[in-house]
Structures are given as structure tokens and as C-alpha cells.
Amino acid sequence: MRDRRAALLWVGFAVAALVSVALVLRRPDRLSDLHIYHGALTDLRAGRPLYGYVAPNGGPFTYPPFAALVLWPITTVPLGVVEALWLAATCAAVIALAVPVGRALAAGRRTATPFPGGSEGRATTSAAVSIAAVAAVLMVTAPVQSNLRFGQVSIFIVLMALLDGMAPPSRTRGLLVGVAAAIKLTPLLFVLYFLVCGRYRDAARALATFVACGALALAILPAESLTYWAGTVTETSRIGNLASLGNQSVHGMLLRLGLDSGALPLVWVALVLVICALAVLRARALSRLGRPGHAAVLVGCATVAASPVSWTHHQVWTVLAAMLLVGSVGVTRKVAGALLLASMVLSLGAVLAPVSMRPGVQFLFENARAVGAVALCVAGFGAVALTANRAQPARSLRRGWPRVAVASLGALAFFAVQPLPAGADPTFKAYGLPDVVNSRYFFVCRGQVECARYSTGAPVTFGTRSEKTKVRVNGVVSEQVARLDYHSAPGGPPRTIPLLAAYPGVRTFSFRSATMAHGRLIAYAADGRALARYDDELAAAVGT
């Protein structure tokens, strides 16, 4: 029966993989990050600067120069072949990740509920089912889908760090972490983990490999290496809008809270230090209890939480942690793992927006992945429960459900009463004069004559357009309006909307917001007097 279950799970994985690849290939923007790698390296081969490259979609090359050396072979074969090989390699990486994580899950179950008579056959079968289940679930999660869609290297970085972090003692342990960090810097946290665990040789090998890879890149690409390490490495703005919902890191969450720009670096650094310290210490405890896989995944979650930017494709670590929680002992951990896994498959902010009701609850849903990663770093997996010698009694499991329910309702109640500032709307953007030609942003009227006719004499005349993750507002203002403010949520300062003299005698405006459920638009005269207030009209835009 268990063999049949494993076979069915592998069929499910294969179907999910084939459908995912087919959907990726149908997209006009497929594998956009892979195209950035290819375009930047093609420019480099032609003698143009690596970090001066800008793709048609505006994306630059953001990795250390050693990454360019690793990726160099993709410029030696046709791009279509590169795309096919990359997609196949990504699917293979999912299987490679599933093997150690599935074995860790099976080992945890054997420890908690030993097989009668120590049956090795049943233990092997359990591991086979766990590996297949992990692979199938991984394939349908947002981080893996994001790696496939964009053609990202992130899943390979996770694989190298995981294999090295949980590997048995050897003379090569630590090398993969060093190589991974030379391609993408975040795995350097594993060096601290090695040191705290007393794995000094592993830490030395990782650091030596990282330095050697950097030195190799300096020897082959001296100009690019100096450009990167002298400034580009700190230019996080090149990566994109770090306040967008895709950045599920502590830094991204603080940006979405609208934290003061002067206080943000100090608050962020303090939080990161605490989160990383707790995660590494808990990982050390897990490692000493014979759970190297859990320990490595926990350190990986700390890199997701602590990095200035953690896009969806970086968050494979959080998915692995969710599955380990689901497979652990204790109803609280299982429910927490299931909720975290649900957030890694679905975008809770979009799915639950119609029932969120309050800005604080909506903020929780939108930042569920970041909150989950931080909670994992702080609480760990519960090392004692993971090494239990027997299953929890059914009575204990029944008693666990009320505690889970009360804790969940308490968390929702806490966020429900939070008066989030206007800065908590990560989607907000007001458009300027260069954007007037874009009909997607300025859709109410086009040209002087049409916009003049659209003016009704009211202080503000506007229209709305609802999209999947945002609502757009566009309109014109009368001549008595001197200022237009938008409040996206209760509390916090308002957003001042630019009034654009796009056409003679007509002033127009356009902005977007995540939701208008709590939005309020206020028009002011030159003397500061409020001329008009619009809130019910904006709220109606949610259902349009």
C-alpha cells in the first residue's frame, strides 16, 4: 500500500511539473531572470560592463562577479536549449531537495513512533513515501513556481546550502556553502552556524572557498569585481521596489509599515541580530539532538528573514520548514506547519482580502510568509517534541486543538485593532507627467478636449479600475482644488497626490492602492479648507 502511495505521489509530481513547465513556456515574459543572466553575459563577452546591462524589462544583473563565471556556459548554446535545460534542472533540484527533507521527516516519525520489531522495510517505505510527498508538495508551492517562471538560481543555492549544512563530517564539508555564498551572499550565515556548533574546520573551508571564488573572479573579471565590491553590492534599489509584497523579509515588512527612514536601519539591524542569534542557537540545539536537516532549514529560514530582500523564489527554505513542522509531533506544530504551508501555496493577502475587514488583519495576511519565517527563527521546531520517544496520547492531541484555536483568534484580534499607517499599503504609487501617455494609468480621459468635457464642476471627478492585486483611481480636479490627499488606512500620514497640468486648463491625477476598502480621498482649497471628501465611493471600487 505504501509503495502504491509513493508511486501515486510521484505521478502527481510529474503531472505538476509538466503542467508548470507548459504554463511557463506559454508566458510571453517566461524565464525573465534567466534572460537577464544570458543578456548580461552576452554583453560581457562583447566587452560591455556586466553591471551596466539593463534588460528590456528594466532588470539588471545583481549577483557577485563569480556568479557570472558559473553562468558563463549558458552563452555558449542557443537560448532555447538553455531554457529547456534550466527548467529540467529546476525540476531535478526539487527532487534533490525532497530526498534529505523526506528522510528527515521519516526519521522524526521513527523516533516518535518506533516501528514494531525495528522493521527496516517499513522504515525504508516510510522514507520513500515522505520523499515523494515532499517533492509533490514542493512543486506546487509559490517559491518553486517562481523559480520556474523566472528561471532563477535561488533553488540551486538552497540545495547546496542544505546538503552542506546537514552533511556528515568529511574533508569537503563547507565547500558547497562557500560556493553558494560566492554566487549569492545570504548563505554566509551558515558560517556563523558552523562556528556556533563547533564545526570550525567547516567554517574555515566555507570562508576559504568563498574568498577563493572571489579571488578567481577578480583575476578573470577585475573591472567587474571592483565595481561590485566597491559599491554595487550595497545598491539594493537596483533589485526593485523593496516595499512590494513580494519582498517577504523583515526589511520589506518594516518598509510596508511606513517606518521612519531615519529609524528604519537601526530597527532593522537590531531585529536581524536578534532573529539570527535565536535561529542559530536553536539550530545548534537541533543539531546536537541529531536533527541536522531541521537545523539547516532553520538557518536557511533566518537568511530569508534577515536578508534586505527576500523575493518569493528565495522562500524555498520556508516551505521546507513548513513541511517539517507538519511532520513533527504535537497538534500545535502540525497546525502551524499547515497554515505556513498554505501561505506558501496561496497568496493569502489576495485570497482573503474580501473577508479581512480590517487593515491590520489584511496586513497580517499580506505578510504571512515573513511573519512565519520570523516565528520559526524565534520558536524553532520544538526540539524536545521532535525527539520524543513515544507518540502523544490521543487525549493530549484533543487538548491541543483548543489551545491552537485560542492562539489563532488572539493573533487575529491583535492585528484587527492595529491602526496601521498609510505606509502599510505597499502597492501605493502616484503617477507623474511622464506616465500620462499610459492608458493603463490614465484611463478616464485623454487629451485636452475630452478631459475638459469630463470635468463636471465638482471638486474631484474620478473613475476607478479594479485589478487582481490593486485598484487604480484616475480623474480630474477643478480649479479651486489646491491639494489632494489620500488616506489608504486608518492612522498615519496621508499621501499627497500630484495634480498634473497635463493639458492647458486641465489638471488630472492618477494613483493605485492595494484596496480601497478603507481609502479616503480629501480635496483641499488653498486656505486649507476641506472642499470634498470621498470614502464610500472609493470603497465601492473594491467590488468593481
WOKAUR-V179189 format. One record per residue. N is the residue number from 1. PSI is psi in radians with two decimals (none if undefined). D_FIRST is the distance of its C-alpha to the first C-alpha in Angstrom with 2 decimals. Layout:
BEGIN
n:N psi:PSI d_first:D_FIRST
n:N psi:PSI d_first:D_FIRST
END
This chain:
BEGIN
n:1 psi:-0.76 d_first:0.00
n:2 psi:-0.63 d_first:3.79
n:3 psi:-0.70 d_first:5.43
n:4 psi:-0.70 d_first:5.08
n:5 psi:-0.75 d_first:6.28
n:6 psi:-0.74 d_first:8.78
n:7 psi:-0.75 d_first:9.88
n:8 psi:-0.67 d_first:10.57
n:9 psi:-0.68 d_first:12.39
n:10 psi:-0.60 d_first:14.37
n:11 psi:-0.75 d_first:15.33
n:12 psi:-0.72 d_first:16.53
n:13 psi:-0.80 d_first:18.44
n:14 psi:-0.75 d_first:20.02
n:15 psi:-0.79 d_first:21.12
n:16 psi:-0.69 d_first:22.55
n:17 psi:-0.80 d_first:24.30
n:18 psi:-0.76 d_first:25.83
n:19 psi:-0.75 d_first:27.01
n:20 psi:-0.78 d_first:28.43
n:21 psi:-0.72 d_first:30.30
n:22 psi:-0.73 d_first:31.63
n:23 psi:-0.66 d_first:32.90
n:24 psi:-0.78 d_first:34.52
n:25 psi:-0.36 d_first:36.31
n:26 psi:-0.27 d_first:37.68
n:27 psi:2.38 d_first:39.37
n:28 psi:-0.42 d_first:43.07
n:29 psi:0.49 d_first:42.80
n:30 psi:2.52 d_first:39.68
n:31 psi:0.75 d_first:39.33
n:32 psi:-0.64 d_first:42.63
n:33 psi:-0.67 d_first:42.33
n:34 psi:-0.65 d_first:41.58
n:35 psi:-0.57 d_first:44.69
n:36 psi:-0.81 d_first:46.63
n:37 psi:-0.84 d_first:45.65
n:38 psi:-0.79 d_first:46.63
n:39 psi:-0.73 d_first:49.85
n:40 psi:-0.73 d_first:50.97
n:41 psi:-0.57 d_first:50.46
n:42 psi:-0.74 d_first:52.20
n:43 psi:-0.72 d_first:55.11
n:44 psi:-0.72 d_first:55.11
n:45 psi:-0.47 d_first:55.38
n:46 psi:0.04 d_first:58.28
n:47 psi:0.11 d_first:60.06
n:48 psi:2.71 d_first:59.37
n:49 psi:2.41 d_first:58.24
n:50 psi:-0.78 d_first:54.52
n:51 psi:0.12 d_first:54.87
n:52 psi:-0.09 d_first:57.27
n:53 psi:2.41 d_first:54.73
n:54 psi:2.11 d_first:53.82
n:55 psi:2.87 d_first:51.24
n:56 psi:-0.50 d_first:52.04
n:57 psi:0.10 d_first:49.90
n:58 psi:-0.03 d_first:51.95
n:59 psi:2.34 d_first:49.38
n:60 psi:3.04 d_first:50.76
n:61 psi:2.17 d_first:49.25
n:62 psi:-0.06 d_first:48.50
n:63 psi:2.88 d_first:46.92
n:64 psi:2.77 d_first:48.82
n:65 psi:-0.45 d_first:50.52
n:66 psi:-0.57 d_first:48.09
n:67 psi:-0.60 d_first:45.44
n:68 psi:-0.64 d_first:47.79
n:69 psi:-0.72 d_first:47.78
n:70 psi:-0.68 d_first:43.97
n:71 psi:-0.07 d_first:43.81
n:72 psi:-0.70 d_first:46.80
n:73 psi:-0.38 d_first:44.87
n:74 psi:-0.24 d_first:43.78
n:75 psi:-0.04 d_first:47.43
n:76 psi:-0.09 d_first:47.54
n:77 psi:2.80 d_first:45.29
n:78 psi:2.57 d_first:45.40
n:79 psi:-0.64 d_first:44.02
n:80 psi:-0.69 d_first:41.60
n:81 psi:-0.71 d_first:40.01
n:82 psi:-0.76 d_first:39.88
n:83 psi:-0.82 d_first:38.09
n:84 psi:-0.79 d_first:35.39
n:85 psi:-0.67 d_first:34.90
n:86 psi:-0.78 d_first:34.91
n:87 psi:-0.73 d_first:32.22
n:88 psi:-0.71 d_first:30.01
n:89 psi:-0.63 d_first:30.78
n:90 psi:-0.77 d_first:29.93
n:91 psi:-0.67 d_first:26.44
n:92 psi:-0.63 d_first:26.07
n:93 psi:-0.59 d_first:27.37
n:94 psi:-0.77 d_first:24.64
n:95 psi:-0.73 d_first:22.04
n:96 psi:-0.60 d_first:24.37
n:97 psi:-0.63 d_first:24.58
n:98 psi:-0.51 d_first:20.85
n:99 psi:-0.99 d_first:20.43
n:100 psi:-0.62 d_first:22.76
n:101 psi:-0.73 d_first:21.98
n:102 psi:-0.69 d_first:18.19
n:103 psi:-0.66 d_first:19.01
n:104 psi:-0.69 d_first:21.51
n:105 psi:-0.81 d_first:19.08
n:106 psi:-0.67 d_first:16.65
n:107 psi:-0.66 d_first:19.84
n:108 psi:-0.70 d_first:21.08
n:109 psi:-0.66 d_first:18.11
n:110 psi:-0.63 d_first:18.41
n:111 psi:-0.71 d_first:22.12
n:112 psi:-0.67 d_first:21.87
n:113 psi:1.45 d_first:19.24
n:114 psi:2.48 d_first:19.25
n:115 psi:2.42 d_first:16.41
n:116 psi:2.25 d_first:17.80
n:117 psi:0.15 d_first:19.70
n:118 psi:0.70 d_first:19.21
n:119 psi:1.95 d_first:16.04
n:120 psi:-0.56 d_first:16.28
n:121 psi:-0.78 d_first:12.98
n:122 psi:-0.63 d_first:11.11
n:123 psi:-0.73 d_first:13.83
n:124 psi:-0.73 d_first:13.39
n:125 psi:-0.72 d_first:9.71
n:126 psi:-0.71 d_first:10.95
n:127 psi:-0.69 d_first:13.82
n:128 psi:-0.74 d_first:12.07
n:129 psi:-0.75 d_first:10.36
n:130 psi:-0.75 d_first:13.84
n:131 psi:-0.80 d_first:15.77
n:132 psi:-0.71 d_first:14.17
n:133 psi:-0.76 d_first:14.68
n:134 psi:-0.76 d_first:18.20
n:135 psi:-0.78 d_first:19.08
n:136 psi:-0.76 d_first:18.15
n:137 psi:-0.75 d_first:20.06
n:138 psi:-0.73 d_first:22.89
n:139 psi:-0.52 d_first:23.53
n:140 psi:0.03 d_first:24.40
n:141 psi:2.74 d_first:26.61
n:142 psi:-0.72 d_first:30.37
n:143 psi:-0.75 d_first:31.18
n:144 psi:-0.72 d_first:29.04
n:145 psi:-0.65 d_first:30.30
n:146 psi:-0.69 d_first:33.77
n:147 psi:-0.72 d_first:33.43
n:148 psi:-0.82 d_first:32.49
n:149 psi:-0.78 d_first:35.25
n:150 psi:-0.22 d_first:38.00
n:151 psi:0.93 d_first:37.04
n:152 psi:2.73 d_first:37.18
n:153 psi:-0.14 d_first:37.13
n:154 psi:-0.72 d_first:35.77
n:155 psi:-0.53 d_first:32.12
n:156 psi:-0.58 d_first:33.32
n:157 psi:-0.78 d_first:35.52
n:158 psi:-0.75 d_first:32.65
n:159 psi:-0.82 d_first:30.57
n:160 psi:-0.80 d_first:33.53
n:161 psi:-0.68 d_first:34.37
n:162 psi:-0.83 d_first:30.84
n:163 psi:-0.69 d_first:30.36
n:164 psi:-0.67 d_first:33.85
n:165 psi:-0.54 d_first:33.63
n:166 psi:0.18 d_first:30.64
n:167 psi:2.62 d_first:31.48
n:168 psi:2.83 d_first:32.38
n:169 psi:2.35 d_first:36.13
n:170 psi:2.98 d_first:37.69
n:171 psi:-0.16 d_first:40.96
n:172 psi:-0.08 d_first:39.51
n:173 psi:2.21 d_first:37.84
n:174 psi:-0.38 d_first:39.66
n:175 psi:-0.74 d_first:40.53
n:176 psi:-0.65 d_first:37.84
n:177 psi:-0.72 d_first:38.96
n:178 psi:-0.75 d_first:42.52
n:179 psi:-0.77 d_first:41.73
n:180 psi:-0.73 d_first:39.70
n:181 psi:-0.53 d_first:42.62
n:182 psi:-0.40 d_first:45.09
n:183 psi:-0.69 d_first:43.29
n:184 psi:2.22 d_first:42.74
n:185 psi:-0.43 d_first:44.43
n:186 psi:-0.56 d_first:41.97
n:187 psi:-0.09 d_first:39.96
n:188 psi:-0.37 d_first:43.22
n:189 psi:-0.45 d_first:42.02
n:190 psi:-0.46 d_first:39.68
n:191 psi:-0.77 d_first:42.92
n:192 psi:-0.71 d_first:43.91
n:193 psi:-0.77 d_first:40.51
n:194 psi:-0.76 d_first:40.99
n:195 psi:-0.80 d_first:44.47
n:196 psi:-0.56 d_first:43.48
n:197 psi:-0.03 d_first:40.78
n:198 psi:0.25 d_first:43.43
n:199 psi:1.15 d_first:41.93
n:200 psi:-0.66 d_first:45.41
n:201 psi:-0.66 d_first:44.91
n:202 psi:-0.76 d_first:41.92
n:203 psi:-0.73 d_first:44.12
n:204 psi:-0.73 d_first:46.99
n:205 psi:-0.71 d_first:44.93
n:206 psi:-0.82 d_first:43.56
n:207 psi:-0.73 d_first:47.09
n:208 psi:-0.70 d_first:48.63
n:209 psi:-0.75 d_first:46.15
n:210 psi:-0.81 d_first:46.80
n:211 psi:-0.71 d_first:50.55
n:212 psi:-0.70 d_first:50.36
n:213 psi:-0.71 d_first:48.48
n:214 psi:-0.68 d_first:51.12
n:215 psi:-0.67 d_first:53.90
n:216 psi:-0.76 d_first:52.54
n:217 psi:-0.65 d_first:52.50
n:218 psi:-0.67 d_first:56.02
n:219 psi:-0.66 d_first:57.27
n:220 psi:-0.64 d_first:55.87
n:221 psi:1.19 d_first:56.17
n:222 psi:-0.76 d_first:58.99
n:223 psi:-0.77 d_first:60.13
n:224 psi:-0.67 d_first:56.67
n:225 psi:-0.77 d_first:55.87
n:226 psi:-0.69 d_first:59.11
n:227 psi:-0.77 d_first:58.55
n:228 psi:-0.95 d_first:55.08
n:229 psi:-0.31 d_first:55.79
n:230 psi:-0.12 d_first:59.24
n:231 psi:-0.74 d_first:58.15
n:232 psi:-0.56 d_first:55.27
n:233 psi:-0.48 d_first:52.70
n:234 psi:-0.06 d_first:54.09
n:235 psi:1.32 d_first:54.40
n:236 psi:-0.34 d_first:51.30
n:237 psi:-0.35 d_first:52.92
n:238 psi:-0.38 d_first:52.21
n:239 psi:-0.43 d_first:48.48
n:240 psi:-2.99 d_first:48.98
n:241 psi:1.82 d_first:49.53
n:242 psi:-0.23 d_first:48.06
n:243 psi:-0.09 d_first:48.42
n:244 psi:2.77 d_first:46.01
n:245 psi:-0.38 d_first:42.72
n:246 psi:-0.42 d_first:40.79
n:247 psi:1.59 d_first:42.19
n:248 psi:1.00 d_first:39.96
n:249 psi:2.99 d_first:41.78
n:250 psi:-0.71 d_first:44.16
n:251 psi:-0.80 d_first:47.03
n:252 psi:-0.69 d_first:45.91
n:253 psi:-0.69 d_first:45.48
n:254 psi:-0.67 d_first:48.98
n:255 psi:-0.71 d_first:50.41
n:256 psi:-0.40 d_first:48.95
n:257 psi:-0.20 d_first:50.50
n:258 psi:0.52 d_first:53.86
n:259 psi:2.51 d_first:54.75
n:260 psi:2.36 d_first:58.27
n:261 psi:-0.49 d_first:58.40
n:262 psi:-0.65 d_first:60.52
n:263 psi:-0.41 d_first:58.19
n:264 psi:-0.85 d_first:54.89
n:265 psi:-0.71 d_first:54.92
n:266 psi:-0.78 d_first:55.70
n:267 psi:-0.75 d_first:53.12
n:268 psi:-0.84 d_first:50.45
n:269 psi:-0.76 d_first:51.26
n:270 psi:-0.79 d_first:51.32
n:271 psi:-0.74 d_first:47.93
n:272 psi:-0.73 d_first:46.39
n:273 psi:-0.76 d_first:47.81
n:274 psi:-0.80 d_first:46.42
n:275 psi:-0.82 d_first:42.95
n:276 psi:-0.70 d_first:42.68
n:277 psi:-0.82 d_first:44.09
n:278 psi:-0.74 d_first:41.65
n:279 psi:-0.77 d_first:38.65
n:280 psi:-0.71 d_first:39.73
n:281 psi:-0.73 d_first:40.48
n:282 psi:-0.61 d_first:37.12
n:283 psi:-0.68 d_first:35.45
n:284 psi:-0.74 d_first:37.47
n:285 psi:-0.73 d_first:36.27
n:286 psi:-0.72 d_first:32.61
n:287 psi:-0.73 d_first:33.29
n:288 psi:-0.40 d_first:34.98
n:289 psi:0.19 d_first:32.03
n:290 psi:0.50 d_first:29.74
n:291 psi:1.12 d_first:28.34
n:292 psi:-0.54 d_first:29.90
n:293 psi:-0.80 d_first:27.40
n:294 psi:-0.72 d_first:28.21
n:295 psi:-0.81 d_first:31.85
n:296 psi:-0.70 d_first:32.02
n:297 psi:-0.66 d_first:30.42
n:298 psi:-0.74 d_first:32.93
n:299 psi:-0.69 d_first:35.81
n:300 psi:-0.69 d_first:34.59
n:301 psi:-0.59 d_first:34.66
n:302 psi:-0.61 d_first:38.21
n:303 psi:-0.60 d_first:39.21
n:304 psi:-0.79 d_first:38.02
n:305 psi:-0.64 d_first:40.03
n:306 psi:-0.43 d_first:43.07
n:307 psi:2.52 d_first:43.63
n:308 psi:-0.53 d_first:46.43
n:309 psi:2.22 d_first:44.14
n:310 psi:1.55 d_first:40.36
n:311 psi:2.99 d_first:39.41
n:312 psi:-0.69 d_first:35.99
n:313 psi:-0.23 d_first:34.95
n:314 psi:-0.29 d_first:35.81
n:315 psi:0.39 d_first:33.41
n:316 psi:-0.61 d_first:30.18
n:317 psi:-0.76 d_first:30.72
n:318 psi:-0.62 d_first:30.52
n:319 psi:-0.78 d_first:27.16
n:320 psi:-0.73 d_first:25.75
n:321 psi:-0.70 d_first:27.38
n:322 psi:-0.73 d_first:25.95
n:323 psi:-0.63 d_first:22.33
n:324 psi:-0.61 d_first:23.22
n:325 psi:-0.75 d_first:24.77
n:326 psi:-0.61 d_first:21.78
n:327 psi:0.05 d_first:19.74
n:328 psi:3.11 d_first:22.64
n:329 psi:2.41 d_first:23.60
n:330 psi:2.26 d_first:25.82
n:331 psi:-0.61 d_first:25.88
n:332 psi:-0.78 d_first:28.91
n:333 psi:-0.68 d_first:27.32
n:334 psi:-0.78 d_first:24.16
n:335 psi:-0.74 d_first:26.44
n:336 psi:-0.74 d_first:28.76
n:337 psi:-0.71 d_first:26.03
n:338 psi:-0.74 d_first:24.80
n:339 psi:-0.74 d_first:28.44
n:340 psi:-0.71 d_first:29.18
n:341 psi:-0.70 d_first:26.21
n:342 psi:-0.69 d_first:27.41
n:343 psi:-0.41 d_first:30.86
n:344 psi:-0.20 d_first:29.59
n:345 psi:-0.72 d_first:28.00
n:346 psi:2.70 d_first:30.82
n:347 psi:1.68 d_first:34.55
n:348 psi:-0.57 d_first:35.15
n:349 psi:-0.66 d_first:38.89
n:350 psi:-0.72 d_first:38.77
n:351 psi:-0.70 d_first:36.06
n:352 psi:0.10 d_first:37.57
n:353 psi:-0.70 d_first:41.22
n:354 psi:-0.37 d_first:42.03
n:355 psi:0.09 d_first:41.14
n:356 psi:-0.60 d_first:42.25
n:357 psi:-0.81 d_first:45.77
n:358 psi:2.57 d_first:47.25
n:359 psi:-0.65 d_first:47.92
n:360 psi:-0.72 d_first:46.48
n:361 psi:-0.72 d_first:43.14
n:362 psi:-0.69 d_first:43.07
n:363 psi:-0.71 d_first:43.88
n:364 psi:-0.81 d_first:40.93
n:365 psi:-0.75 d_first:38.55
n:366 psi:-0.46 d_first:40.16
n:367 psi:0.40 d_first:39.92
n:368 psi:-0.64 d_first:36.54
n:369 psi:-0.72 d_first:35.22
n:370 psi:-0.77 d_first:38.32
n:371 psi:-0.73 d_first:38.32
n:372 psi:-0.73 d_first:34.68
n:373 psi:-0.73 d_first:35.42
n:374 psi:-0.76 d_first:38.49
n:375 psi:-0.69 d_first:36.74
n:376 psi:-0.76 d_first:34.16
n:377 psi:-0.66 d_first:37.05
n:378 psi:-0.76 d_first:38.92
n:379 psi:-0.37 d_first:36.20
n:380 psi:-2.82 d_first:33.69
n:381 psi:-0.09 d_first:30.15
n:382 psi:1.33 d_first:31.37
n:383 psi:-0.64 d_first:31.34
n:384 psi:-0.76 d_first:31.57
n:385 psi:-0.58 d_first:28.47
n:386 psi:-0.36 d_first:26.47
n:387 psi:0.38 d_first:27.41
n:388 psi:2.58 d_first:27.00
n:389 psi:-0.08 d_first:26.10
n:390 psi:2.80 d_first:24.33
n:391 psi:2.64 d_first:22.64
n:392 psi:2.44 d_first:25.20
n:393 psi:2.67 d_first:25.90
n:394 psi:-0.62 d_first:24.97
n:395 psi:-0.69 d_first:28.75
n:396 psi:-0.67 d_first:29.15
n:397 psi:-0.71 d_first:26.52
n:398 psi:-0.63 d_first:28.31
n:399 psi:-0.38 d_first:31.58
n:400 psi:-0.55 d_first:30.39
n:401 psi:-0.78 d_first:30.14
n:402 psi:-0.67 d_first:33.91
n:403 psi:-0.71 d_first:34.76
n:404 psi:-0.76 d_first:32.69
n:405 psi:-0.79 d_first:34.31
n:406 psi:-0.75 d_first:37.78
n:407 psi:-0.71 d_first:37.42
n:408 psi:-0.79 d_first:36.23
n:409 psi:-0.63 d_first:39.08
n:410 psi:-0.71 d_first:41.50
n:411 psi:-0.76 d_first:40.62
n:412 psi:-0.71 d_first:41.07
n:413 psi:-0.69 d_first:44.34
n:414 psi:-0.83 d_first:45.61
n:415 psi:-0.47 d_first:45.12
n:416 psi:-0.54 d_first:46.42
n:417 psi:0.02 d_first:49.84
n:418 psi:2.15 d_first:50.21
n:419 psi:1.41 d_first:53.13
n:420 psi:2.48 d_first:51.77
n:421 psi:2.95 d_first:54.53
n:422 psi:-0.52 d_first:55.06
n:423 psi:-0.15 d_first:53.71
n:424 psi:-0.03 d_first:50.22
n:425 psi:1.70 d_first:49.99
n:426 psi:-0.31 d_first:48.61
n:427 psi:-0.25 d_first:48.92
n:428 psi:2.36 d_first:52.66
n:429 psi:2.29 d_first:55.00
n:430 psi:2.42 d_first:58.56
n:431 psi:2.66 d_first:59.83
n:432 psi:-3.02 d_first:63.17
n:433 psi:-0.70 d_first:65.74
n:434 psi:-0.33 d_first:63.92
n:435 psi:-0.10 d_first:61.03
n:436 psi:-0.54 d_first:63.28
n:437 psi:-0.21 d_first:62.76
n:438 psi:1.97 d_first:59.01
n:439 psi:-0.30 d_first:58.45
n:440 psi:-0.56 d_first:55.06
n:441 psi:-0.68 d_first:56.88
n:442 psi:1.56 d_first:60.18
n:443 psi:-0.15 d_first:59.43
n:444 psi:-0.80 d_first:61.97
n:445 psi:2.64 d_first:65.00
n:446 psi:2.17 d_first:66.07
n:447 psi:2.79 d_first:69.66
n:448 psi:-0.80 d_first:72.79
n:449 psi:-0.83 d_first:73.71
n:450 psi:-0.74 d_first:70.28
n:451 psi:-0.63 d_first:69.75
n:452 psi:-0.67 d_first:73.29
n:453 psi:-0.52 d_first:72.64
n:454 psi:-0.45 d_first:69.39
n:455 psi:2.23 d_first:71.34
n:456 psi:0.01 d_first:72.05
n:457 psi:-0.26 d_first:74.39
n:458 psi:2.68 d_first:71.74
n:459 psi:-0.74 d_first:71.20
n:460 psi:2.29 d_first:67.70
n:461 psi:2.15 d_first:66.24
n:462 psi:2.88 d_first:62.64
n:463 psi:2.82 d_first:59.52
n:464 psi:2.71 d_first:55.82
n:465 psi:2.10 d_first:52.84
n:466 psi:2.31 d_first:49.27
n:467 psi:-3.11 d_first:46.57
n:468 psi:-0.76 d_first:42.93
n:469 psi:0.15 d_first:43.62
n:470 psi:2.86 d_first:47.37
n:471 psi:2.34 d_first:50.41
n:472 psi:2.48 d_first:53.62
n:473 psi:2.29 d_first:57.12
n:474 psi:2.43 d_first:60.13
n:475 psi:-2.87 d_first:63.70
n:476 psi:2.76 d_first:67.40
n:477 psi:2.69 d_first:69.73
n:478 psi:3.01 d_first:73.33
n:479 psi:-0.37 d_first:76.22
n:480 psi:-0.16 d_first:76.55
n:481 psi:2.14 d_first:73.11
n:482 psi:-0.45 d_first:73.48
n:483 psi:2.51 d_first:70.00
n:484 psi:2.07 d_first:66.54
n:485 psi:2.53 d_first:63.98
n:486 psi:2.21 d_first:60.30
n:487 psi:2.02 d_first:58.41
n:488 psi:-0.31 d_first:54.65
n:489 psi:2.77 d_first:53.75
n:490 psi:2.42 d_first:55.65
n:491 psi:2.86 d_first:57.46
n:492 psi:2.90 d_first:58.36
n:493 psi:2.69 d_first:60.93
n:494 psi:2.89 d_first:61.05
n:495 psi:2.26 d_first:60.56
n:496 psi:2.13 d_first:63.78
n:497 psi:2.20 d_first:63.22
n:498 psi:2.36 d_first:65.50
n:499 psi:2.02 d_first:68.00
n:500 psi:2.17 d_first:68.53
n:501 psi:1.20 d_first:71.79
n:502 psi:-0.56 d_first:70.07
n:503 psi:2.63 d_first:72.83
n:504 psi:2.20 d_first:76.50
n:505 psi:0.08 d_first:76.88
n:506 psi:2.31 d_first:73.15
n:507 psi:2.25 d_first:70.73
n:508 psi:2.94 d_first:67.02
n:509 psi:2.82 d_first:63.93
n:510 psi:2.40 d_first:60.16
n:511 psi:2.94 d_first:57.27
n:512 psi:2.72 d_first:53.57
n:513 psi:2.75 d_first:51.54
n:514 psi:-0.71 d_first:47.93
n:515 psi:2.63 d_first:48.77
n:516 psi:0.18 d_first:51.98
n:517 psi:-0.59 d_first:50.77
n:518 psi:0.32 d_first:53.12
n:519 psi:2.64 d_first:55.41
n:520 psi:2.23 d_first:59.18
n:521 psi:2.20 d_first:61.77
n:522 psi:2.24 d_first:65.37
n:523 psi:2.34 d_first:68.44
n:524 psi:2.57 d_first:71.48
n:525 psi:3.06 d_first:75.12
n:526 psi:-0.50 d_first:77.18
n:527 psi:0.14 d_first:78.47
n:528 psi:0.00 d_first:74.95
n:529 psi:2.36 d_first:75.01
n:530 psi:2.10 d_first:71.74
n:531 psi:-0.67 d_first:72.37
n:532 psi:2.64 d_first:69.08
n:533 psi:2.32 d_first:65.60
n:534 psi:2.04 d_first:62.48
n:535 psi:-0.85 d_first:59.28
n:536 psi:-0.67 d_first:58.29
n:537 psi:-0.66 d_first:58.69
n:538 psi:-0.74 d_first:56.37
n:539 psi:-0.59 d_first:53.75
n:540 psi:-0.36 d_first:53.75
n:541 psi:-0.32 d_first:52.66
n:542 psi:-0.64 d_first:49.17
n:543 psi:0.09 d_first:48.38
n:544 psi:none d_first:50.26
END
